Amino acid sequence: MKNIILGMLISLFLFSNSNAEIIILKCHKNVYKYVSNNNEIKTFQAVSSAGDVWMEWPKTKVQDDNKHFLKFTDAEAIIDGYVVTEKFKKLITKSGIAKNGRTIVDFKNKSYDTKGI
């Protein structure tokens, strides 16, 4: 009987800590995912044609999940609640160069805006 009660208590603690909020937003050819779990917010991006392959977003550095297309980035990430902003001075990808741009994704109001040269 003690083992059953102990098992129930342990499972209660494990399941109560898994309260993740996930919001998925489709914008043009990209899909963005917002994951909030225990005061930690992470955001991801996927190309809708690539299936379920997510990479960290905003892209503030070249790393394993984005090095297949990103060569250089001078970007910063601003996360303010449900609004995530990527500002960059310069992005170099395999398909070209973007300068002085920003992308704003508002997961609560389901809006997307981007600018760049």
PDB file as gemmi writes it, atoms N, CA and C in Angstrom:
CRYST1    1.000    1.000    1.000  90.00  90.00  90.00 P 1                      
ATOM      1  N   MET A   1       0.817  -1.197   0.000  1.00  0.00           N  
ATOM      2  CA  MET A   1       0.000   0.000   0.000  1.00  0.00           C  
ATOM      3  C   MET A   1       0.860   1.259   0.000  1.00  0.00           C  
ATOM      4  N   LYS A   2       1.970   1.196   0.782  1.00  0.00           N  
ATOM      5  CA  LYS A   2       2.869   2.347   0.839  1.00  0.00           C  
ATOM      6  C   LYS A   2       3.486   2.623  -0.533  1.00  0.00           C  
ATOM      7  N   ASN A   3       3.819   1.573  -1.253  1.00  0.00           N  
ATOM      8  CA  ASN A   3       4.418   1.726  -2.584  1.00  0.00           C  
ATOM      9  C   ASN A   3       3.449   2.380  -3.567  1.00  0.00           C  
ATOM     10  N   ILE A   4       2.174   2.033  -3.461  1.00  0.00           N  
ATOM     11  CA  ILE A   4       1.167   2.619  -4.354  1.00  0.00           C  
ATOM     12  C   ILE A   4       1.014   4.109  -4.073  1.00  0.00           C  
ATOM     13  N   ILE A   5       0.932   4.467  -2.791  1.00  0.00           N  
ATOM     14  CA  ILE A   5       0.793   5.889  -2.421  1.00  0.00           C  
ATOM     15  C   ILE A   5       2.044   6.656  -2.816  1.00  0.00           C  
ATOM     16  N   LEU A   6       3.214   6.078  -2.562  1.00  0.00           N  
ATOM     17  CA  LEU A   6       4.470   6.733  -2.945  1.00  0.00           C  
ATOM     18  C   LEU A   6       4.545   6.919  -4.461  1.00  0.00           C  
ATOM     19  N   GLY A   7       4.130   5.917  -5.209  1.00  0.00           N  
ATOM     20  CA  GLY A   7       4.115   6.022  -6.673  1.00  0.00           C  
ATOM     21  C   GLY A   7       3.174   7.107  -7.161  1.00  0.00           C  
ATOM     22  N   MET A   8       2.026   7.223  -6.536  1.00  0.00           N  
ATOM     23  CA  MET A   8       1.067   8.265  -6.920  1.00  0.00           C  
ATOM     24  C   MET A   8       1.608   9.657  -6.611  1.00  0.00           C  
ATOM     25  N   LEU A   9       2.267   9.813  -5.464  1.00  0.00           N  
ATOM     26  CA  LEU A   9       2.839  11.117  -5.113  1.00  0.00           C  
ATOM     27  C   LEU A   9       3.958  11.520  -6.075  1.00  0.00           C  
ATOM     28  N   ILE A  10       4.815  10.591  -6.404  1.00  0.00           N  
ATOM     29  CA  ILE A  10       5.916  10.890  -7.333  1.00  0.00           C  
ATOM     30  C   ILE A  10       5.366  11.263  -8.709  1.00  0.00           C  
ATOM     31  N   SER A  11       4.379  10.518  -9.190  1.00  0.00           N  
ATOM     32  CA  SER A  11       3.817  10.845 -10.506  1.00  0.00           C  
ATOM     33  C   SER A  11       3.094  12.187 -10.480  1.00  0.00           C  
ATOM     34  N   LEU A  12       2.472  12.539  -9.362  1.00  0.00           N  
ATOM     35  CA  LEU A  12       1.816  13.843  -9.241  1.00  0.00           C  
ATOM     36  C   LEU A  12       2.836  14.970  -9.366  1.00  0.00           C  
ATOM     37  N   PHE A  13       3.985  14.822  -8.701  1.00  0.00           N  
ATOM     38  CA  PHE A  13       5.026  15.848  -8.799  1.00  0.00           C  
ATOM     39  C   PHE A  13       5.614  15.929 -10.198  1.00  0.00           C  
ATOM     40  N   LEU A  14       5.801  14.803 -10.844  1.00  0.00           N  
ATOM     41  CA  LEU A  14       6.369  14.808 -12.199  1.00  0.00           C  
ATOM     42  C   LEU A  14       5.423  15.443 -13.203  1.00  0.00           C  
ATOM     43  N   PHE A  15       4.148  15.128 -13.131  1.00  0.00           N  
ATOM     44  CA  PHE A  15       3.189  15.664 -14.097  1.00  0.00           C  
ATOM     45  C   PHE A  15       2.860  17.120 -13.830  1.00  0.00           C  
ATOM     46  N   SER A  16       2.970  17.572 -12.590  1.00  0.00           N  
ATOM     47  CA  SER A  16       2.649  18.971 -12.290  1.00  0.00           C  
ATOM     48  C   SER A  16       3.724  19.922 -12.780  1.00  0.00           C  
ATOM     49  N   ASN A  17       4.939  19.434 -13.013  1.00  0.00           N  
ATOM     50  CA  ASN A  17       6.016  20.298 -13.490  1.00  0.00           C  
ATOM     51  C   ASN A  17       6.086  20.383 -15.007  1.00  0.00           C  
ATOM     52  N   SER A  18       5.231  19.697 -15.722  1.00  0.00           N  
ATOM     53  CA  SER A  18       5.294  19.696 -17.181  1.00  0.00           C  
ATOM     54  C   SER A  18       4.194  20.561 -17.786  1.00  0.00           C  
ATOM     55  N   ASN A  19       4.041  21.765 -17.285  1.00  0.00           N  
ATOM     56  CA  ASN A  19       3.021  22.685 -17.789  1.00  0.00           C  
ATOM     57  C   ASN A  19       3.630  23.604 -18.830  1.00  0.00           C  
ATOM     58  N   ALA A  20       3.894  23.110 -19.987  1.00  0.00           N  
ATOM     59  CA  ALA A  20       4.483  23.912 -21.052  1.00  0.00           C  
ATOM     60  C   ALA A  20       3.380  24.523 -21.902  1.00  0.00           C  
ATOM     61  N   GLU A  21       3.555  25.799 -22.217  1.00  0.00           N  
ATOM     62  CA  GLU A  21       2.632  26.468 -23.131  1.00  0.00           C  
ATOM     63  C   GLU A  21       3.294  26.499 -24.500  1.00  0.00           C  
ATOM     64  N   ILE A  22       2.607  25.991 -25.496  1.00  0.00           N  
ATOM     65  CA  ILE A  22       3.155  25.926 -26.848  1.00  0.00           C  
ATOM     66  C   ILE A  22       2.192  26.636 -27.793  1.00  0.00           C  
ATOM     67  N   ILE A  23       2.732  27.592 -28.556  1.00  0.00           N  
ATOM     68  CA  ILE A  23       1.950  28.305 -29.568  1.00  0.00           C  
ATOM     69  C   ILE A  23       2.673  28.146 -30.898  1.00  0.00           C  
ATOM     70  N   ILE A  24       1.962  27.746 -31.919  1.00  0.00           N  
ATOM     71  CA  ILE A  24       2.548  27.595 -33.255  1.00  0.00           C  
ATOM     72  C   ILE A  24       1.869  28.586 -34.190  1.00  0.00           C  
ATOM     73  N   LEU A  25       2.677  29.312 -34.949  1.00  0.00           N  
ATOM     74  CA  LEU A  25       2.181  30.364 -35.829  1.00  0.00           C  
ATOM     75  C   LEU A  25       2.789  30.193 -37.212  1.00  0.00           C  
ATOM     76  N   LYS A  26       1.957  30.107 -38.240  1.00  0.00           N  
ATOM     77  CA  LYS A  26       2.436  29.966 -39.617  1.00  0.00           C  
ATOM     78  C   LYS A  26       2.441  31.335 -40.289  1.00  0.00           C  
ATOM     79  N   CYS A  27       3.591  31.724 -40.821  1.00  0.00           N  
ATOM     80  CA  CYS A  27       3.751  33.012 -41.494  1.00  0.00           C  
ATOM     81  C   CYS A  27       4.464  32.780 -42.820  1.00  0.00           C  
ATOM     82  N   HIS A  28       3.763  32.989 -43.903  1.00  0.00           N  
ATOM     83  CA  HIS A  28       4.307  32.807 -45.256  1.00  0.00           C  
ATOM     84  C   HIS A  28       4.899  31.411 -45.401  1.00  0.00           C  
ATOM     85  N   LYS A  29       6.196  31.296 -45.650  1.00  0.00           N  
ATOM     86  CA  LYS A  29       6.797  29.978 -45.840  1.00  0.00           C  
ATOM     87  C   LYS A  29       7.405  29.408 -44.563  1.00  0.00           C  
ATOM     88  N   ASN A  30       7.355  30.159 -43.457  1.00  0.00           N  
ATOM     89  CA  ASN A  30       7.937  29.714 -42.196  1.00  0.00           C  
ATOM     90  C   ASN A  30       6.871  29.406 -41.156  1.00  0.00           C  
ATOM     91  N   VAL A  31       7.249  28.580 -40.200  1.00  0.00           N  
ATOM     92  CA  VAL A  31       6.409  28.259 -39.056  1.00  0.00           C  
ATOM     93  C   VAL A  31       7.224  28.591 -37.810  1.00  0.00           C  
ATOM     94  N   TYR A  32       6.605  29.295 -36.866  1.00  0.00           N  
ATOM     95  CA  TYR A  32       7.277  29.689 -35.637  1.00  0.00           C  
ATOM     96  C   TYR A  32       6.605  29.008 -34.460  1.00  0.00           C  
ATOM     97  N   LYS A  33       7.437  28.595 -33.482  1.00  0.00           N  
ATOM     98  CA  LYS A  33       6.911  27.914 -32.305  1.00  0.00           C  
ATOM     99  C   LYS A  33       7.419  28.614 -31.049  1.00  0.00           C  
ATOM    100  N   TYR A  34       6.489  28.883 -30.132  1.00  0.00           N  
ATOM    101  CA  TYR A  34       6.772  29.525 -28.850  1.00  0.00           C  
ATOM    102  C   TYR A  34       6.553  28.477 -27.766  1.00  0.00           C  
ATOM    103  N   VAL A  35       7.580  28.242 -26.933  1.00  0.00           N  
ATOM    104  CA  VAL A  35       7.481  27.264 -25.853  1.00  0.00           C  
ATOM    105  C   VAL A  35       7.853  27.951 -24.556  1.00  0.00           C  
ATOM    106  N   SER A  36       6.899  28.028 -23.628  1.00  0.00           N  
ATOM    107  CA  SER A  36       7.137  28.609 -22.312  1.00  0.00           C  
ATOM    108  C   SER A  36       6.996  27.499 -21.283  1.00  0.00           C  
ATOM    109  N   ASN A  37       8.072  27.246 -20.539  1.00  0.00           N  
ATOM    110  CA  ASN A  37       8.079  26.163 -19.575  1.00  0.00           C  
ATOM    111  C   ASN A  37       8.805  26.615 -18.315  1.00  0.00           C  
ATOM    112  N   ASN A  38       8.066  26.778 -17.224  1.00  0.00           N  
ATOM    113  CA  ASN A  38       8.660  27.158 -15.930  1.00  0.00           C  
ATOM    114  C   ASN A  38       9.534  28.409 -16.039  1.00  0.00           C  
ATOM    115  N   ASN A  39       8.986  29.506 -16.510  1.00  0.00           N  
ATOM    116  CA  ASN A  39       9.658  30.804 -16.639  1.00  0.00           C  
ATOM    117  C   ASN A  39      10.802  30.799 -17.648  1.00  0.00           C  
ATOM    118  N   GLU A  40      10.922  29.793 -18.484  1.00  0.00           N  
ATOM    119  CA  GLU A  40      11.920  29.769 -19.554  1.00  0.00           C  
ATOM    120  C   GLU A  40      11.167  29.797 -20.879  1.00  0.00           C  
ATOM    121  N   ILE A  41      11.539  30.762 -21.717  1.00  0.00           N  
ATOM    122  CA  ILE A  41      10.890  30.908 -23.021  1.00  0.00           C  
ATOM    123  C   ILE A  41      11.898  30.571 -24.109  1.00  0.00           C  
ATOM    124  N   LYS A  42      11.508  29.681 -25.007  1.00  0.00           N  
ATOM    125  CA  LYS A  42      12.334  29.350 -26.169  1.00  0.00           C  
ATOM    126  C   LYS A  42      11.455  29.477 -27.398  1.00  0.00           C  
ATOM    127  N   THR A  43      12.040  29.937 -28.479  1.00  0.00           N  
ATOM    128  CA  THR A  43      11.311  30.063 -29.729  1.00  0.00           C  
ATOM    129  C   THR A  43      12.086  29.343 -30.826  1.00  0.00           C  
ATOM    130  N   PHE A  44      11.334  28.800 -31.771  1.00  0.00           N  
ATOM    131  CA  PHE A  44      11.917  28.008 -32.842  1.00  0.00           C  
ATOM    132  C   PHE A  44      11.285  28.404 -34.169  1.00  0.00           C  
ATOM    133  N   GLN A  45      11.980  28.062 -35.254  1.00  0.00           N  
ATOM    134  CA  GLN A  45      11.509  28.336 -36.600  1.00  0.00           C  
ATOM    135  C   GLN A  45      11.702  27.092 -37.442  1.00  0.00           C  
ATOM    136  N   ALA A  46      10.768  26.856 -38.354  1.00  0.00           N  
ATOM    137  CA  ALA A  46      10.889  25.761 -39.316  1.00  0.00           C  
ATOM    138  C   ALA A  46      10.373  26.261 -40.652  1.00  0.00           C  
ATOM    139  N   VAL A  47      10.923  25.739 -41.706  1.00  0.00           N  
ATOM    140  CA  VAL A  47      10.402  26.018 -43.042  1.00  0.00           C  
ATOM    141  C   VAL A  47       9.294  25.008 -43.280  1.00  0.00           C  
ATOM    142  N   SER A  48       8.121  25.484 -43.661  1.00  0.00           N  
ATOM    143  CA  SER A  48       6.957  24.593 -43.762  1.00  0.00           C  
ATOM    144  C   SER A  48       7.173  23.448 -44.743  1.00  0.00           C  
ATOM    145  N   SER A  49       8.005  23.642 -45.746  1.00  0.00           N  
ATOM    146  CA  SER A  49       8.244  22.567 -46.711  1.00  0.00           C  
ATOM    147  C   SER A  49       9.240  21.527 -46.196  1.00  0.00           C  
ATOM    148  N   ALA A  50       9.960  21.840 -45.114  1.00  0.00           N  
ATOM    149  CA  ALA A  50      10.976  20.922 -44.588  1.00  0.00           C  
ATOM    150  C   ALA A  50      10.413  19.922 -43.584  1.00  0.00           C  
ATOM    151  N   GLY A  51       9.146  20.018 -43.283  1.00  0.00           N  
ATOM    152  CA  GLY A  51       8.552  19.079 -42.340  1.00  0.00           C  
ATOM    153  C   GLY A  51       8.763  19.522 -40.901  1.00  0.00           C  
ATOM    154  N   ASP A  52       9.038  18.578 -40.040  1.00  0.00           N  
ATOM    155  CA  ASP A  52       9.153  18.844 -38.605  1.00  0.00           C  
ATOM    156  C   ASP A  52      10.615  19.023 -38.191  1.00  0.00           C  
ATOM    157  N   VAL A  53      11.345  19.910 -38.874  1.00  0.00           N  
ATOM    158  CA  VAL A  53      12.738  20.190 -38.560  1.00  0.00           C  
ATOM    159  C   VAL A  53      12.801  21.609 -38.003  1.00  0.00           C  
ATOM    160  N   TRP A  54      12.925  21.729 -36.682  1.00  0.00           N  
ATOM    161  CA  TRP A  54      12.922  23.025 -36.004  1.00  0.00           C  
ATOM    162  C   TRP A  54      14.342  23.468 -35.702  1.00  0.00           C  
ATOM    163  N   MET A  55      14.572  24.790 -35.801  1.00  0.00           N  
ATOM    164  CA  MET A  55      15.852  25.367 -35.399  1.00  0.00           C  
ATOM    165  C   MET A  55      15.572  26.536 -34.459  1.00  0.00           C  
ATOM    166  N   GLU A  56      16.526  26.818 -33.588  1.00  0.00           N  
ATOM    167  CA  GLU A  56      16.349  27.929 -32.664  1.00  0.00           C  
ATOM    168  C   GLU A  56      16.181  29.230 -33.418  1.00  0.00           C  
ATOM    169  N   TRP A  57      15.299  30.045 -32.941  1.00  0.00           N  
ATOM    170  CA  TRP A  57      15.064  31.360 -33.524  1.00  0.00           C  
ATOM    171  C   TRP A  57      14.822  32.326 -32.392  1.00  0.00           C  
ATOM    172  N   PRO A  58      15.270  33.513 -32.404  1.00  0.00           N  
ATOM    173  CA  PRO A  58      16.060  34.221 -33.403  1.00  0.00           C  
ATOM    174  C   PRO A  58      17.468  33.641 -33.552  1.00  0.00           C  
ATOM    175  N   LYS A  59      17.998  33.824 -34.736  1.00  0.00           N  
ATOM    176  CA  LYS A  59      19.315  33.295 -35.081  1.00  0.00           C  
ATOM    177  C   LYS A  59      20.382  34.305 -34.655  1.00  0.00           C  
ATOM    178  N   THR A  60      20.891  34.162 -33.433  1.00  0.00           N  
ATOM    179  CA  THR A  60      21.885  35.105 -32.931  1.00  0.00           C  
ATOM    180  C   THR A  60      23.307  34.624 -33.148  1.00  0.00           C  
ATOM    181  N   LYS A  61      23.470  33.374 -33.598  1.00  0.00           N  
ATOM    182  CA  LYS A  61      24.799  32.848 -33.902  1.00  0.00           C  
ATOM    183  C   LYS A  61      24.667  31.676 -34.863  1.00  0.00           C  
ATOM    184  N   VAL A  62      25.758  31.377 -35.543  1.00  0.00           N  
ATOM    185  CA  VAL A  62      25.796  30.214 -36.426  1.00  0.00           C  
ATOM    186  C   VAL A  62      26.027  28.995 -35.537  1.00  0.00           C  
ATOM    187  N   GLN A  63      25.151  28.011 -35.655  1.00  0.00           N  
ATOM    188  CA  GLN A  63      25.269  26.797 -34.849  1.00  0.00           C  
ATOM    189  C   GLN A  63      24.797  25.603 -35.657  1.00  0.00           C  
ATOM    190  N   ASP A  64      24.830  24.426 -35.056  1.00  0.00           N  
ATOM    191  CA  ASP A  64      24.554  23.186 -35.783  1.00  0.00           C  
ATOM    192  C   ASP A  64      23.210  23.169 -36.503  1.00  0.00           C  
ATOM    193  N   ASP A  65      22.170  23.745 -35.896  1.00  0.00           N  
ATOM    194  CA  ASP A  65      20.844  23.646 -36.505  1.00  0.00           C  
ATOM    195  C   ASP A  65      20.594  24.652 -37.629  1.00  0.00           C  
ATOM    196  N   ASN A  66      21.495  25.646 -37.814  1.00  0.00           N  
ATOM    197  CA  ASN A  66      21.279  26.616 -38.892  1.00  0.00           C  
ATOM    198  C   ASN A  66      22.477  26.786 -39.825  1.00  0.00           C  
ATOM    199  N   LYS A  67      23.544  26.048 -39.599  1.00  0.00           N  
ATOM    200  CA  LYS A  67      24.748  26.235 -40.412  1.00  0.00           C  
ATOM    201  C   LYS A  67      24.588  25.745 -41.853  1.00  0.00           C  
ATOM    202  N   HIS A  68      23.506  25.028 -42.147  1.00  0.00           N  
ATOM    203  CA  HIS A  68      23.279  24.572 -43.518  1.00  0.00           C  
ATOM    204  C   HIS A  68      22.884  25.724 -44.444  1.00  0.00           C  
ATOM    205  N   PHE A  69      22.457  26.873 -43.893  1.00  0.00           N  
ATOM    206  CA  PHE A  69      22.121  28.018 -44.738  1.00  0.00           C  
ATOM    207  C   PHE A  69      22.716  29.327 -44.238  1.00  0.00           C  
ATOM    208  N   LEU A  70      23.088  29.438 -42.972  1.00  0.00           N  
ATOM    209  CA  LEU A  70      23.577  30.680 -42.389  1.00  0.00           C  
ATOM    210  C   LEU A  70      25.097  30.665 -42.309  1.00  0.00           C  
ATOM    211  N   LYS A  71      25.720  31.726 -42.867  1.00  0.00           N  
ATOM    212  CA  LYS A  71      27.178  31.830 -42.829  1.00  0.00           C  
ATOM    213  C   LYS A  71      27.656  32.804 -41.755  1.00  0.00           C  
ATOM    214  N   PHE A  72      26.922  33.899 -41.538  1.00  0.00           N  
ATOM    215  CA  PHE A  72      27.313  34.917 -40.555  1.00  0.00           C  
ATOM    216  C   PHE A  72      26.061  35.646 -40.080  1.00  0.00           C  
ATOM    217  N   THR A  73      26.062  36.022 -38.816  1.00  0.00           N  
ATOM    218  CA  THR A  73      24.977  36.843 -38.306  1.00  0.00           C  
ATOM    219  C   THR A  73      25.492  37.812 -37.246  1.00  0.00           C  
ATOM    220  N   ASP A  74      24.970  39.000 -37.288  1.00  0.00           N  
ATOM    221  CA  ASP A  74      25.233  40.021 -36.274  1.00  0.00           C  
ATOM    222  C   ASP A  74      23.856  40.437 -35.750  1.00  0.00           C  
ATOM    223  N   ALA A  75      23.240  39.546 -34.983  1.00  0.00           N  
ATOM    224  CA  ALA A  75      21.848  39.747 -34.583  1.00  0.00           C  
ATOM    225  C   ALA A  75      21.702  39.712 -33.070  1.00  0.00           C  
ATOM    226  N   GLU A  76      20.600  40.281 -32.607  1.00  0.00           N  
ATOM    227  CA  GLU A  76      20.247  40.213 -31.195  1.00  0.00           C  
ATOM    228  C   GLU A  76      18.791  39.793 -31.080  1.00  0.00           C  
ATOM    229  N   ALA A  77      18.465  39.157 -29.967  1.00  0.00           N  
ATOM    230  CA  ALA A  77      17.103  38.691 -29.717  1.00  0.00           C  
ATOM    231  C   ALA A  77      16.505  39.484 -28.564  1.00  0.00           C  
ATOM    232  N   ILE A  78      15.264  39.912 -28.751  1.00  0.00           N  
ATOM    233  CA  ILE A  78      14.532  40.615 -27.700  1.00  0.00           C  
ATOM    234  C   ILE A  78      13.229  39.836 -27.488  1.00  0.00           C  
ATOM    235  N   ILE A  79      13.063  39.297 -26.283  1.00  0.00           N  
ATOM    236  CA  ILE A  79      11.850  38.557 -25.955  1.00  0.00           C  
ATOM    237  C   ILE A  79      11.127  39.331 -24.867  1.00  0.00           C  
ATOM    238  N   ASP A  80       9.927  39.808 -25.207  1.00  0.00           N  
ATOM    239  CA  ASP A  80       9.109  40.575 -24.284  1.00  0.00           C  
ATOM    240  C   ASP A  80       7.737  39.916 -24.190  1.00  0.00           C  
ATOM    241  N   GLY A  81       7.611  38.964 -23.287  1.00  0.00           N  
ATOM    242  CA  GLY A  81       6.359  38.220 -23.168  1.00  0.00           C  
ATOM    243  C   GLY A  81       6.146  37.352 -24.385  1.00  0.00           C  
ATOM    244  N   TYR A  82       5.075  37.610 -25.116  1.00  0.00           N  
ATOM    245  CA  TYR A  82       4.754  36.834 -26.312  1.00  0.00           C  
ATOM    246  C   TYR A  82       5.299  37.470 -27.590  1.00  0.00           C  
ATOM    247  N   VAL A  83       5.966  38.606 -27.479  1.00  0.00           N  
ATOM    248  CA  VAL A  83       6.519  39.297 -28.651  1.00  0.00           C  
ATOM    249  C   VAL A  83       8.017  39.013 -28.718  1.00  0.00           C  
ATOM    250  N   VAL A  84       8.447  38.426 -29.834  1.00  0.00           N  
ATOM    251  CA  VAL A  84       9.852  38.076 -30.030  1.00  0.00           C  
ATOM    252  C   VAL A  84      10.370  38.859 -31.229  1.00  0.00           C  
ATOM    253  N   THR A  85      11.486  39.562 -31.023  1.00  0.00           N  
ATOM    254  CA  THR A  85      12.073  40.400 -32.066  1.00  0.00           C  
ATOM    255  C   THR A  85      13.501  39.943 -32.342  1.00  0.00           C  
ATOM    256  N   GLU A  86      13.819  39.820 -33.614  1.00  0.00           N  
ATOM    257  CA  GLU A  86      15.183  39.566 -34.059  1.00  0.00           C  
ATOM    258  C   GLU A  86      15.641  40.814 -34.804  1.00  0.00           C  
ATOM    259  N   LYS A  87      16.676  41.493 -34.286  1.00  0.00           N  
ATOM    260  CA  LYS A  87      17.256  42.661 -34.968  1.00  0.00           C  
ATOM    261  C   LYS A  87      18.646  42.282 -35.439  1.00  0.00           C  
ATOM    262  N   PHE A  88      18.947  42.661 -36.667  1.00  0.00           N  
ATOM    263  CA  PHE A  88      20.276  42.344 -37.170  1.00  0.00           C  
ATOM    264  C   PHE A  88      20.831  43.506 -37.979  1.00  0.00           C  
ATOM    265  N   LYS A  89      22.165  43.640 -37.891  1.00  0.00           N  
ATOM    266  CA  LYS A  89      22.875  44.604 -38.724  1.00  0.00           C  
ATOM    267  C   LYS A  89      23.253  43.955 -40.043  1.00  0.00           C  
ATOM    268  N   LYS A  90      23.595  42.646 -39.963  1.00  0.00           N  
ATOM    269  CA  LYS A  90      23.993  41.950 -41.179  1.00  0.00           C  
ATOM    270  C   LYS A  90      23.773  40.452 -41.004  1.00  0.00           C  
ATOM    271  N   LEU A  91      23.162  39.841 -42.009  1.00  0.00           N  
ATOM    272  CA  LEU A  91      22.996  38.391 -42.092  1.00  0.00           C  
ATOM    273  C   LEU A  91      23.565  37.942 -43.431  1.00  0.00           C  
ATOM    274  N   ILE A  92      24.429  36.949 -43.411  1.00  0.00           N  
ATOM    275  CA  ILE A  92      24.941  36.373 -44.647  1.00  0.00           C  
ATOM    276  C   ILE A  92      24.464  34.931 -44.711  1.00  0.00           C  
ATOM    277  N   THR A  93      23.681  34.632 -45.742  1.00  0.00           N  
ATOM    278  CA  THR A  93      23.196  33.276 -45.952  1.00  0.00           C  
ATOM    279  C   THR A  93      23.772  32.756 -47.261  1.00  0.00           C  
ATOM    280  N   LYS A  94      23.506  31.529 -47.557  1.00  0.00           N  
ATOM    281  CA  LYS A  94      23.978  30.957 -48.821  1.00  0.00           C  
ATOM    282  C   LYS A  94      23.302  31.586 -50.021  1.00  0.00           C  
ATOM    283  N   SER A  95      22.126  32.202 -49.795  1.00  0.00           N  
ATOM    284  CA  SER A  95      21.416  32.806 -50.924  1.00  0.00           C  
ATOM    285  C   SER A  95      21.597  34.315 -51.025  1.00  0.00           C  
ATOM    286  N   GLY A  96      22.299  34.946 -50.074  1.00  0.00           N  
ATOM    287  CA  GLY A  96      22.504  36.381 -50.176  1.00  0.00           C  
ATOM    288  C   GLY A  96      22.806  37.052 -48.856  1.00  0.00           C  
ATOM    289  N   ILE A  97      22.746  38.390 -48.885  1.00  0.00           N  
ATOM    290  CA  ILE A  97      23.063  39.210 -47.717  1.00  0.00           C  
ATOM    291  C   ILE A  97      21.861  40.087 -47.402  1.00  0.00           C  
ATOM    292  N   ALA A  98      21.532  40.187 -46.118  1.00  0.00           N  
ATOM    293  CA  ALA A  98      20.488  41.102 -45.649  1.00  0.00           C  
ATOM    294  C   ALA A  98      21.132  42.050 -44.638  1.00  0.00           C  
ATOM    295  N   LYS A  99      20.734  43.322 -44.696  1.00  0.00           N  
ATOM    296  CA  LYS A  99      21.311  44.327 -43.797  1.00  0.00           C  
ATOM    297  C   LYS A  99      20.203  45.109 -43.107  1.00  0.00           C  
ATOM    298  N   ASN A 100      20.534  45.580 -41.912  1.00  0.00           N  
ATOM    299  CA  ASN A 100      19.672  46.481 -41.137  1.00  0.00           C  
ATOM    300  C   ASN A 100      18.213  46.029 -41.137  1.00  0.00           C  
ATOM    301  N   GLY A 101      17.981  44.871 -40.616  1.00  0.00           N  
ATOM    302  CA  GLY A 101      16.626  44.335 -40.634  1.00  0.00           C  
ATOM    303  C   GLY A 101      16.144  43.912 -39.266  1.00  0.00           C  
ATOM    304  N   ARG A 102      14.872  43.548 -39.256  1.00  0.00           N  
ATOM    305  CA  ARG A 102      14.270  43.039 -38.044  1.00  0.00           C  
ATOM    306  C   ARG A 102      13.060  42.204 -38.410  1.00  0.00           C  
ATOM    307  N   THR A 103      12.803  41.229 -37.563  1.00  0.00           N  
ATOM    308  CA  THR A 103      11.617  40.400 -37.680  1.00  0.00           C  
ATOM    309  C   THR A 103      10.926  40.402 -36.330  1.00  0.00           C  
ATOM    310  N   ILE A 104       9.630  40.660 -36.329  1.00  0.00           N  
ATOM    311  CA  ILE A 104       8.845  40.673 -35.099  1.00  0.00           C  
ATOM    312  C   ILE A 104       7.728  39.650 -35.237  1.00  0.00           C  
ATOM    313  N   VAL A 105       7.650  38.732 -34.284  1.00  0.00           N  
ATOM    314  CA  VAL A 105       6.570  37.751 -34.246  1.00  0.00           C  
ATOM    315  C   VAL A 105       5.842  37.928 -32.914  1.00  0.00           C  
ATOM    316  N   ASP A 106       4.551  38.229 -33.001  1.00  0.00           N  
ATOM    317  CA  ASP A 106       3.704  38.379 -31.818  1.00  0.00           C  
ATOM    318  C   ASP A 106       2.829  37.133 -31.731  1.00  0.00           C  
ATOM    319  N   PHE A 107       3.166  36.234 -30.822  1.00  0.00           N  
ATOM    320  CA  PHE A 107       2.462  34.968 -30.718  1.00  0.00           C  
ATOM    321  C   PHE A 107       1.075  35.123 -30.111  1.00  0.00           C  
ATOM    322  N   LYS A 108       0.865  36.123 -29.272  1.00  0.00           N  
ATOM    323  CA  LYS A 108      -0.444  36.320 -28.649  1.00  0.00           C  
ATOM    324  C   LYS A 108      -1.456  36.863 -29.654  1.00  0.00           C  
ATOM    325  N   ASN A 109      -1.046  37.889 -30.415  1.00  0.00           N  
ATOM    326  CA  ASN A 109      -1.938  38.506 -31.406  1.00  0.00           C  
ATOM    327  C   ASN A 109      -1.830  37.863 -32.787  1.00  0.00           C  
ATOM    328  N   LYS A 110      -0.968  36.851 -32.914  1.00  0.00           N  
ATOM    329  CA  LYS A 110      -0.777  36.108 -34.166  1.00  0.00           C  
ATOM    330  C   LYS A 110      -0.450  37.030 -35.331  1.00  0.00           C  
ATOM    331  N   SER A 111       0.624  37.826 -35.131  1.00  0.00           N  
ATOM    332  CA  SER A 111       1.041  38.717 -36.207  1.00  0.00           C  
ATOM    333  C   SER A 111       2.540  38.548 -36.461  1.00  0.00           C  
ATOM    334  N   TYR A 112       2.928  38.924 -37.675  1.00  0.00           N  
ATOM    335  CA  TYR A 112       4.306  38.773 -38.148  1.00  0.00           C  
ATOM    336  C   TYR A 112       4.662  39.980 -38.984  1.00  0.00           C  
ATOM    337  N   ASP A 113       5.844  40.535 -38.763  1.00  0.00           N  
ATOM    338  CA  ASP A 113       6.296  41.665 -39.558  1.00  0.00           C  
ATOM    339  C   ASP A 113       7.802  41.563 -39.734  1.00  0.00           C  
ATOM    340  N   THR A 114       8.289  41.841 -40.924  1.00  0.00           N  
ATOM    341  CA  THR A 114       9.719  41.783 -41.172  1.00  0.00           C  
ATOM    342  C   THR A 114      10.121  42.892 -42.127  1.00  0.00           C  
ATOM    343  N   LYS A 115      11.350  43.385 -41.948  1.00  0.00           N  
ATOM    344  CA  LYS A 115      11.931  44.420 -42.818  1.00  0.00           C  
ATOM    345  C   LYS A 115      13.421  44.140 -42.936  1.00  0.00           C  
ATOM    346  N   GLY A 116      13.986  44.567 -44.033  1.00  0.00           N  
ATOM    347  CA  GLY A 116      15.426  44.440 -44.238  1.00  0.00           C  
ATOM    348  C   GLY A 116      15.803  44.917 -45.614  1.00  0.00           C  
ATOM    349  N   ILE A 117      17.090  45.135 -45.796  1.00  0.00           N  
ATOM    350  CA  ILE A 117      17.596  45.573 -47.098  1.00  0.00           C  
ATOM    351  C   ILE A 117      18.364  44.429 -47.707  1.00  0.00           C  
TER     352      ILE A 117                                                      
END                                                                             
